[in-house]
Amino acid sequence: MTNFTATPALVRFALRRDRVKLPIWVGAIGLGMLYAVSALPTVYSTPEQRQVRARLMDSPAATMMSGPGYGLDDYTLGAMITNEMVLWLAVPTAMMSIFLVVRHTRAEEETGRAELIRSAVVGRHAAPLAALIVAVIANAGVALLTALAMMSGDLAATDSFAVGLGLGLTGLAFAGVATVTAQLTEHARSASSLAMVVVGAAILLRAVGDASQRGGTVVSWLSPLAWTQQARPFVELRWWPLLLPIAVVVVAVVMAYALSGRRDVGAGLLPARLGRADAAPYLSTPFGLAFRQQRVSVIGWGIGLFVFALASGSLTDSVSEVVVENPDLGEVFRASGQDPIDGFFAVMALFFALMIAAFAVSSVLRLKSEERSGHSEAALATAISRRRWITSWLGFTALASAVLLLVSGLGVGIGAVTGAADSSVVIEVIVATLAFLPAVLVVIAVAAALFGLRPGASTWAWFVVAYAFVFGFFGALLDLPDAFANLSPFGHTTAMPLSSIEAVPLILLTIIAAVLTAAGTTTFRRRDLDLP
């Protein structure tokens, strides 16, 4: 028997377990590229309109949110997609790879399943190798779908393939990072968090480097998220930057292999930090426990949203000029407000509301992991009722969502004030953003209702967020019927100007959220726990 015995069997097993998750991840990333290829030619149909967009993107704030700015002098559709969309597809590709590797390595050890499997004829390093092979398959799917999506828009096949290959290799680079972090800690959540810290650092390095000068600086090259754009597809294609993620994968795998031989199964190289002898008083309540388990996540989301909102708000001064020279883009803004500036603020409010709805779904889905890990059973063995357990968690999610909406609105407002906007706009944007709270509450309630039926069903709450995103941002561009948009909870809120906000839809959305939450609580009380 070798260290890699039974690797093919573990690969088949992992693919079997992820037969739903992986197609959703890969398909969503591919659809993201397809929507960009379909929508951008509609909004920017002429070279003149694309050059107006290029002037908007030629600013530090816009560069931090997009790319190094290659091709701005002749802003073709391919250059636009590479400069503005690749980052937003590379990040979820990295997240997919991290979660996949940690799920099939450290999480298996934490639950004890790895020890059971290794009691059979299975090599010591078969599981990490199987996880990496599955990551290769998943990222190959991302590369293929994104390349085909770009070619469907009559873009050059060679450059489209380069973009797809770059996205796939970026995902593999972070899969390698996750393989290393899985050796360091005893817990899957900690391993994922460490890998996500690397993603956050990569985002920051790319933003700082690219914003310093067009084309980026040395700092940009320190970020794996920058290497696909540095290949300059659709401008002056060069292949050698795509060798860098391959080098990262090789180094990470060698490092993980070496570290794995220095620890026992189930243990991490970093010693677990001892907790306090006595728990803090607030941990005696389920609400306090929910706060303790999610506080790092909320802080991370808050910082990220505020920085992004600040950069978005600073673009306010350029909106009027862009709308004048691009009537199609003006239609997008006017769909949310009569004045282009009001429309811009409304679009930003919708965007951040959808981002926070994604946070809310991920927060509710942690109830599923709490239940399947047996933590819920331990808590419910005390004097805490099921109703109190779930409502406390949902209450914290709702409160955290409200705080994140406030932070996002504050960031956009402050960013606008740094330009020529009046200081009063800060309060207006905050109120406009908070107006989407009832819609976010509906998303939370849908996830809770599905969780109440069956833990696995709660994953379908992502469909609500995806549906709202598609019809919220592409409905007007694609001339989709209003009836479809009205099915989204976010389609009933007109955020700007403030006088257009109607109380009745917000009240009805709140009532719907309350009914769905009550239904989820009731069904949760009546079903059995989904124990490991």
C-alpha positions as CSV (number, residue, x, y, z in Angstrom):
1,M,0.0,0.0,0.0
2,T,1.2,3.5,-0.9
3,N,0.4,6.9,0.5
4,F,-2.1,7.4,-2.4
5,T,-3.9,4.1,-2.4
6,A,-7.6,4.3,-3.0
7,T,-7.4,7.9,-4.4
8,P,-9.7,7.0,-7.4
9,A,-12.4,5.6,-5.1
10,L,-12.2,8.8,-2.9
11,V,-12.5,11.0,-6.0
12,R,-15.7,9.1,-7.0
13,F,-17.0,9.4,-3.5
14,A,-16.4,13.2,-3.4
15,L,-18.0,13.7,-6.7
16,R,-21.0,11.7,-5.5
17,R,-21.3,13.8,-2.4
18,D,-21.0,17.1,-4.3
19,R,-23.2,16.1,-7.3
20,V,-25.5,19.0,-6.5
21,K,-23.2,21.6,-5.0
22,L,-20.5,21.6,-7.7
23,P,-22.8,22.0,-10.7
24,I,-24.5,24.9,-8.9
25,W,-21.2,26.6,-8.2
26,V,-19.8,26.0,-11.6
27,G,-23.0,26.9,-13.4
28,A,-23.5,30.1,-11.4
29,I,-20.1,31.3,-12.3
30,G,-20.6,30.4,-16.0
31,L,-24.0,32.2,-16.0
32,G,-22.3,35.2,-14.5
33,M,-20.0,35.5,-17.5
34,L,-22.9,34.7,-19.9
35,Y,-25.0,37.6,-18.4
36,A,-22.0,40.0,-18.8
37,V,-21.5,39.0,-22.4
38,S,-25.3,39.4,-23.0
39,A,-25.9,42.6,-21.1
40,L,-22.9,44.8,-21.7
41,P,-23.3,45.0,-25.5
42,T,-26.9,46.1,-24.9
43,V,-25.8,48.9,-22.6
44,Y,-22.6,49.9,-24.4
45,S,-23.6,49.2,-28.0
46,T,-21.2,51.7,-29.7
47,P,-17.5,52.4,-29.4
48,E,-18.3,56.0,-28.2
49,Q,-20.4,54.6,-25.3
50,R,-17.6,52.2,-24.3
51,Q,-15.1,55.1,-24.3
52,V,-17.4,57.0,-21.9
53,R,-17.3,53.9,-19.7
54,A,-13.5,53.8,-20.1
55,R,-13.2,57.3,-18.7
56,L,-15.3,56.4,-15.8
57,M,-13.1,53.3,-15.1
58,D,-9.9,55.4,-15.3
59,S,-10.1,56.5,-11.7
60,P,-8.6,55.0,-8.5
61,A,-11.9,54.2,-7.0
62,A,-13.2,52.4,-10.1
63,T,-9.8,50.6,-10.6
64,M,-10.0,49.2,-7.0
65,M,-13.3,47.6,-7.9
66,S,-12.3,46.3,-11.4
67,G,-8.9,45.9,-12.8
68,P,-5.6,47.4,-14.0
69,G,-7.1,49.2,-16.9
70,Y,-5.6,47.5,-19.9
71,G,-7.3,48.5,-23.1
72,L,-9.0,51.7,-21.9
73,D,-7.7,53.6,-24.9
74,D,-9.7,51.3,-27.2
75,Y,-12.3,49.8,-24.9
76,T,-13.6,46.8,-26.8
77,L,-16.2,44.5,-25.3
78,G,-13.5,41.9,-24.5
79,A,-11.3,44.3,-22.8
80,M,-14.3,45.6,-20.8
81,I,-15.3,42.2,-19.6
82,T,-11.7,41.3,-18.7
83,N,-11.1,44.5,-16.8
84,E,-14.4,44.7,-15.0
85,M,-15.8,41.2,-14.6
86,V,-12.9,38.8,-14.1
87,L,-12.3,39.9,-10.5
88,W,-16.0,39.3,-9.6
89,L,-15.8,35.8,-11.1
90,A,-12.4,35.0,-9.7
91,V,-13.4,35.6,-6.1
92,P,-16.4,33.1,-6.1
93,T,-14.1,30.6,-8.0
94,A,-11.6,30.9,-5.2
95,M,-14.3,30.5,-2.6
96,M,-15.7,27.4,-4.3
97,S,-12.2,25.8,-4.4
98,I,-11.5,26.6,-0.7
99,F,-14.8,25.2,0.5
100,L,-14.4,22.1,-1.6
101,V,-10.9,21.2,-0.4
102,V,-11.7,21.9,3.3
103,R,-14.9,20.0,3.1
104,H,-13.1,16.8,1.9
105,T,-10.1,17.1,4.1
106,R,-10.2,19.0,7.4
107,A,-14.0,18.6,7.8
108,E,-13.7,14.8,7.3
109,E,-11.1,14.7,10.0
110,E,-13.1,16.9,12.4
111,T,-16.2,14.7,12.2
112,G,-14.2,11.4,12.5
113,R,-15.1,10.1,9.1
114,A,-11.5,10.3,7.9
115,E,-10.4,8.0,10.6
116,L,-13.1,5.5,9.7
117,I,-12.1,5.6,6.1
118,R,-8.4,5.3,6.8
119,S,-9.1,2.1,8.8
120,A,-9.6,0.5,5.4
121,V,-6.9,0.2,2.7
122,V,-6.5,3.9,2.1
123,G,-3.3,5.8,1.8
124,R,-2.4,8.7,4.2
125,H,-2.4,11.3,1.5
126,A,-5.2,9.9,-0.7
127,A,-7.9,12.2,0.7
128,P,-6.0,15.5,0.1
129,L,-5.0,14.3,-3.4
130,A,-8.6,13.3,-4.1
131,A,-9.8,16.7,-3.0
132,L,-7.3,18.4,-5.3
133,I,-8.4,16.2,-8.2
134,V,-12.0,17.2,-7.6
135,A,-10.9,20.8,-7.5
136,V,-9.2,20.4,-10.8
137,I,-12.4,19.0,-12.3
138,A,-14.6,21.8,-10.9
139,N,-12.2,24.5,-12.0
140,A,-11.9,22.9,-15.4
141,G,-15.7,23.3,-15.6
142,V,-15.4,26.9,-14.7
143,A,-12.8,27.5,-17.4
144,L,-14.8,25.7,-20.0
145,L,-18.1,27.5,-19.3
146,T,-16.7,30.9,-19.0
147,A,-14.7,30.5,-22.2
148,L,-17.8,29.2,-24.1
149,A,-19.9,32.1,-22.6
150,M,-17.4,34.7,-24.0
151,M,-17.2,33.0,-27.4
152,S,-21.0,33.0,-27.5
153,G,-20.7,36.8,-27.7
154,D,-18.5,36.5,-30.8
155,L,-15.3,37.3,-28.9
156,A,-12.0,35.9,-30.0
157,A,-11.7,32.3,-29.1
158,T,-8.0,32.4,-28.1
159,D,-8.5,35.3,-25.7
160,S,-11.7,33.8,-24.4
161,F,-9.9,30.6,-23.6
162,A,-7.1,32.6,-21.9
163,V,-9.7,34.2,-19.6
164,G,-11.4,30.9,-18.8
165,L,-8.1,29.2,-18.2
166,G,-7.0,32.1,-15.9
167,L,-10.1,31.8,-13.8
168,G,-9.7,28.0,-13.5
169,L,-6.0,28.3,-12.5
170,T,-6.9,31.1,-10.0
171,G,-9.3,28.7,-8.4
172,L,-6.7,26.0,-8.3
173,A,-4.2,28.3,-6.6
174,F,-6.6,28.9,-3.8
175,A,-7.4,25.2,-3.6
176,G,-3.7,24.8,-2.9
177,V,-3.9,27.4,-0.2
178,A,-6.8,25.6,1.4
179,T,-4.8,22.4,1.3
180,V,-2.2,24.1,3.5
181,T,-4.6,25.7,5.9
182,A,-6.3,22.4,6.4
183,Q,-3.1,21.1,7.9
184,L,-2.8,24.0,10.4
185,T,-6.0,23.9,12.5
186,E,-8.2,21.2,14.0
187,H,-11.4,22.7,12.8
188,A,-12.8,23.1,9.3
189,R,-14.3,26.5,10.0
190,S,-10.9,27.8,11.1
191,A,-9.2,26.3,8.0
192,S,-11.7,28.0,5.7
193,S,-11.3,31.3,7.6
194,L,-7.6,31.2,7.2
195,A,-7.9,30.6,3.5
196,M,-10.5,33.4,3.2
197,V,-8.0,35.7,4.9
198,V,-5.6,35.0,2.1
199,V,-8.4,35.8,-0.4
200,G,-9.0,39.1,1.4
201,A,-5.3,39.9,1.4
202,A,-5.2,39.1,-2.4
203,I,-8.2,41.5,-3.0
204,L,-6.5,44.3,-1.0
205,L,-3.1,43.9,-2.7
206,R,-4.7,43.9,-6.2
207,A,-6.7,46.9,-5.4
208,V,-3.8,48.9,-4.0
209,G,-1.5,47.9,-6.7
210,D,-3.9,48.5,-9.6
211,A,-5.1,51.9,-8.2
212,S,-1.5,53.2,-7.9
213,Q,-1.0,53.4,-11.7
214,R,-2.6,52.0,-14.8
215,G,-1.5,48.5,-15.5
216,G,-0.7,47.9,-11.8
217,T,2.5,47.9,-9.9
218,V,4.7,45.2,-8.2
219,V,2.1,45.0,-5.4
220,S,-0.5,43.9,-7.9
221,W,1.7,40.9,-8.9
222,L,1.6,39.7,-5.3
223,S,-2.1,38.8,-5.7
224,P,-3.2,35.7,-7.5
225,L,-6.5,37.5,-8.4
226,A,-4.5,39.9,-10.6
227,W,-2.7,37.4,-12.8
228,T,-5.5,36.7,-15.2
229,Q,-6.0,40.4,-16.0
230,Q,-2.2,40.8,-16.2
231,A,-2.3,38.3,-19.1
232,R,-3.9,41.2,-21.0
233,P,-6.6,39.2,-22.9
234,F,-8.2,41.1,-25.8
235,V,-5.5,43.8,-25.6
236,E,-2.0,42.2,-26.0
237,L,-2.3,38.6,-24.9
238,R,0.6,37.1,-23.0
239,W,0.5,33.6,-21.6
240,W,3.3,33.6,-19.1
241,P,1.4,35.2,-16.2
242,L,-0.8,32.1,-16.2
243,L,2.2,30.1,-15.1
244,L,2.2,31.8,-11.7
245,P,-0.9,30.1,-10.3
246,I,0.5,26.7,-11.5
247,A,3.6,27.5,-9.5
248,V,1.5,28.4,-6.4
249,V,-0.3,25.1,-6.7
250,V,2.9,23.1,-6.9
251,V,4.5,24.9,-3.9
252,A,1.3,24.6,-1.8
253,V,0.9,20.9,-2.5
254,V,4.5,20.2,-1.6
255,M,4.1,22.3,1.6
256,A,0.9,20.5,2.5
257,Y,2.5,17.1,1.9
258,A,5.3,18.0,4.2
259,L,3.1,19.4,6.9
260,S,0.7,16.5,6.8
261,G,3.5,14.1,7.8
262,R,4.2,16.1,10.9
263,R,0.8,15.8,12.6
264,D,-1.6,13.1,13.7
265,V,-5.0,12.5,12.0
266,G,-7.5,14.9,13.4
267,A,-4.9,17.2,14.9
268,G,-3.6,20.5,13.6
269,L,-0.1,21.9,13.6
270,L,-1.3,25.0,15.4
271,P,-2.3,24.2,19.0
272,A,-5.9,24.9,19.8
273,R,-6.3,27.9,22.0
274,L,-7.7,27.2,25.4
275,G,-11.0,28.9,26.2
276,R,-12.0,30.6,29.5
277,A,-12.6,28.5,32.5
278,D,-16.1,30.1,32.8
279,A,-18.2,31.2,29.9
280,A,-19.3,34.8,29.7
281,P,-22.8,35.5,31.0
282,Y,-24.2,36.4,27.6
283,L,-23.3,32.9,26.3
284,S,-26.1,31.4,28.5
285,T,-28.6,32.6,26.0
286,P,-29.1,31.3,22.4
287,F,-29.0,34.9,21.1
288,G,-25.6,35.5,22.8
289,L,-24.3,32.2,21.4
290,A,-25.4,33.2,17.9
291,F,-23.6,36.5,18.4
292,R,-20.5,34.7,19.6
293,Q,-20.4,32.3,16.6
294,Q,-21.0,34.9,13.9
295,R,-19.4,38.1,15.2
296,V,-16.2,37.6,13.2
297,S,-18.3,37.0,10.0
298,V,-20.4,40.1,10.6
299,I,-17.3,42.3,11.3
300,G,-15.7,41.0,8.1
301,W,-18.8,41.6,6.0
302,G,-19.1,45.1,7.6
303,I,-15.6,46.1,6.7
304,G,-15.8,44.7,3.2
305,L,-19.1,46.3,2.5
306,F,-18.1,49.7,3.9
307,V,-14.9,49.9,1.8
308,F,-16.7,48.9,-1.3
309,A,-19.6,51.3,-0.6
310,L,-17.1,54.1,0.0
311,A,-15.5,53.5,-3.4
312,S,-18.9,53.2,-5.1
313,G,-20.1,56.4,-3.7
314,S,-17.1,58.3,-4.9
315,L,-18.2,57.6,-8.4
316,T,-21.3,59.8,-8.0
317,D,-19.8,62.8,-9.8
318,S,-19.2,60.8,-13.0
319,V,-22.7,59.4,-13.2
320,S,-24.4,62.5,-14.8
321,E,-21.7,62.7,-17.6
322,V,-22.0,59.0,-18.3
323,V,-25.8,59.0,-18.5
324,V,-25.8,62.0,-20.9
325,E,-23.5,60.2,-23.3
326,N,-25.1,56.7,-22.8
327,P,-28.9,56.7,-22.8
328,D,-29.1,53.0,-22.4
329,L,-27.3,53.1,-19.1
330,G,-29.6,56.0,-18.2
331,E,-32.5,53.6,-18.5
332,V,-31.0,51.4,-15.9
333,F,-30.7,54.2,-13.4
334,R,-34.1,55.8,-14.3
335,A,-35.7,52.4,-13.6
336,S,-35.0,53.1,-10.0
337,G,-35.3,56.8,-9.8
338,Q,-36.2,59.8,-12.1
339,D,-33.0,61.7,-11.5
340,P,-29.8,59.9,-12.7
341,I,-28.1,60.5,-9.4
342,D,-31.2,59.3,-7.4
343,G,-31.2,56.3,-9.8
344,F,-27.5,55.6,-9.1
345,F,-28.1,55.7,-5.4
346,A,-31.1,53.4,-5.8
347,V,-29.1,50.9,-7.8
348,M,-26.4,50.9,-5.2
349,A,-28.9,50.4,-2.4
350,L,-30.4,47.4,-4.3
351,F,-26.9,46.0,-4.9
352,F,-25.9,46.2,-1.3
353,A,-29.3,44.8,-0.2
354,L,-28.7,41.8,-2.3
355,M,-25.2,41.3,-1.0
356,I,-26.6,41.5,2.6
357,A,-29.4,39.1,1.6
358,A,-26.6,36.7,0.6
359,F,-25.0,37.2,4.1
360,A,-28.4,36.5,5.6
361,V,-28.9,33.2,3.8
362,S,-25.4,32.1,4.7
363,S,-26.2,32.9,8.4
364,V,-29.4,30.9,8.4
365,L,-27.7,28.0,6.7
366,R,-25.3,27.8,9.6
367,L,-28.3,26.4,11.5
368,K,-28.1,23.4,9.3
369,S,-24.4,22.8,10.2
370,E,-25.2,23.4,13.8
371,E,-27.9,20.7,13.7
372,R,-26.0,18.1,11.7
373,S,-22.9,18.5,13.9
374,G,-24.9,17.8,17.0
375,H,-24.4,21.2,18.6
376,S,-28.2,22.0,18.4
377,E,-29.0,18.8,20.2
378,A,-26.6,19.7,23.0
379,A,-28.2,23.2,23.4
380,L,-31.8,21.8,23.2
381,A,-30.9,19.3,25.9
382,T,-31.0,22.3,28.3
383,A,-34.0,24.4,29.3
384,I,-33.9,26.1,25.9
385,S,-37.0,25.4,23.7
386,R,-36.8,24.8,20.0
387,R,-38.8,28.0,19.4
388,R,-36.4,30.1,21.4
389,W,-33.4,28.5,19.8
390,I,-34.4,29.2,16.2
391,T,-36.0,32.6,16.8
392,S,-32.9,33.8,18.6
393,W,-30.7,32.8,15.7
394,L,-33.0,34.4,13.2
395,G,-33.3,37.5,15.3
396,F,-29.6,38.0,15.4
397,T,-29.4,37.5,11.6
398,A,-32.1,40.1,11.1
399,L,-30.3,42.6,13.5
400,A,-26.9,41.9,11.8
401,S,-28.6,42.5,8.4
402,A,-30.0,45.8,9.5
403,V,-26.6,46.9,10.8
404,L,-24.9,45.9,7.5
405,L,-27.5,47.9,5.5
406,L,-26.8,50.9,7.7
407,V,-23.0,50.5,7.2
408,S,-23.4,50.1,3.4
409,G,-25.6,53.2,3.2
410,L,-23.2,55.2,5.3
411,G,-20.3,54.2,3.1
412,V,-22.1,55.2,-0.1
413,G,-23.1,58.5,1.4
414,I,-19.6,59.4,2.7
415,G,-18.1,58.4,-0.7
416,A,-20.6,60.7,-2.4
417,V,-19.8,63.6,0.0
418,T,-16.1,63.3,-0.8
419,G,-17.1,64.5,-4.3
420,A,-19.5,67.4,-4.9
421,A,-22.5,65.9,-3.1
422,D,-24.2,67.8,-0.3
423,S,-23.7,66.3,3.2
424,S,-27.5,65.8,3.5
425,V,-27.2,62.9,1.0
426,V,-25.7,60.7,3.7
427,I,-28.9,60.5,5.6
428,E,-30.9,60.0,2.4
429,V,-28.8,57.1,1.2
430,I,-28.9,55.4,4.6
431,V,-32.7,55.6,4.6
432,A,-32.9,54.4,1.0
433,T,-30.7,51.4,1.9
434,L,-32.6,50.6,5.0
435,A,-35.8,50.6,3.0
436,F,-34.7,47.2,1.7
437,L,-34.7,45.7,5.2
438,P,-38.2,44.2,4.8
439,A,-37.1,42.5,1.6
440,V,-34.1,41.0,3.3
441,L,-36.3,39.8,6.1
442,V,-38.4,37.9,3.5
443,V,-35.2,36.2,2.3
444,I,-34.4,35.3,5.9
445,A,-37.9,34.0,6.4
446,V,-37.8,31.9,3.3
447,A,-34.6,30.3,4.4
448,A,-36.1,29.7,7.9
449,A,-39.2,28.1,6.4
450,L,-37.2,25.8,4.2
451,F,-34.9,24.9,7.2
452,G,-38.0,24.1,9.2
453,L,-39.2,21.6,6.6
454,R,-35.8,19.9,6.2
455,P,-32.2,21.2,6.8
456,G,-31.1,20.3,3.3
457,A,-34.0,22.3,1.7
458,S,-32.7,25.6,3.2
459,T,-30.0,25.7,0.4
460,W,-32.7,26.6,-2.1
461,A,-33.0,30.0,-0.4
462,W,-30.1,31.0,-2.6
463,F,-32.5,30.8,-5.5
464,V,-34.4,33.8,-4.1
465,V,-31.2,35.9,-4.0
466,A,-30.2,34.8,-7.5
467,Y,-33.7,35.5,-8.9
468,A,-33.7,39.0,-7.3
469,F,-30.3,39.8,-8.7
470,V,-31.1,38.7,-12.3
471,F,-34.4,40.6,-12.5
472,G,-33.2,43.5,-10.4
473,F,-30.3,44.3,-12.7
474,F,-31.1,42.7,-16.0
475,G,-34.9,43.0,-16.2
476,A,-34.9,46.5,-17.6
477,L,-32.0,45.8,-20.0
478,L,-33.6,42.7,-21.4
479,D,-37.1,44.2,-21.5
480,L,-38.4,41.4,-19.2
481,P,-42.1,41.6,-18.1
482,D,-42.7,43.5,-14.9
483,A,-44.7,40.5,-13.6
484,F,-41.4,38.5,-13.2
485,A,-39.7,41.4,-11.4
486,N,-42.7,41.7,-9.0
487,L,-42.1,38.1,-7.8
488,S,-38.9,39.3,-6.2
489,P,-39.2,40.7,-2.7
490,F,-36.8,43.4,-3.8
491,G,-39.0,44.5,-6.7
492,H,-41.5,46.3,-4.5
493,T,-39.1,48.9,-3.0
494,T,-38.3,52.2,-4.8
495,A,-35.5,53.6,-2.7
496,M,-34.9,57.0,-4.3
497,P,-36.1,59.7,-4.2
498,L,-37.2,59.2,-0.6
499,S,-40.7,60.5,-1.4
500,S,-41.2,57.5,-3.7
501,I,-40.9,55.0,-0.8
502,E,-44.3,53.6,-0.1
503,A,-45.2,52.2,3.3
504,V,-47.8,49.6,2.2
505,P,-45.3,47.3,0.3
506,L,-42.9,47.5,3.2
507,I,-45.6,46.5,5.7
508,L,-46.8,43.7,3.5
509,L,-43.2,42.4,3.1
510,T,-42.8,42.5,6.8
511,I,-46.0,40.6,7.3
512,I,-45.0,37.9,4.8
513,A,-41.6,37.6,6.6
514,A,-43.4,37.1,9.9
515,V,-45.7,34.5,8.5
516,L,-42.9,32.5,6.9
517,T,-40.8,32.7,10.0
518,A,-43.7,31.4,12.1
519,A,-44.2,28.6,9.7
520,G,-40.6,27.7,9.8
521,T,-40.5,27.8,13.6
522,T,-43.6,25.5,13.8
523,T,-42.3,22.9,11.4
524,F,-38.9,22.9,13.1
525,R,-40.6,22.1,16.4
526,R,-42.5,19.2,14.9
527,R,-39.8,17.4,13.0
528,D,-36.9,15.3,14.2
529,L,-33.4,16.7,14.4
530,D,-31.1,15.8,11.5
531,L,-28.3,14.2,13.5
532,P,-24.9,13.0,12.2
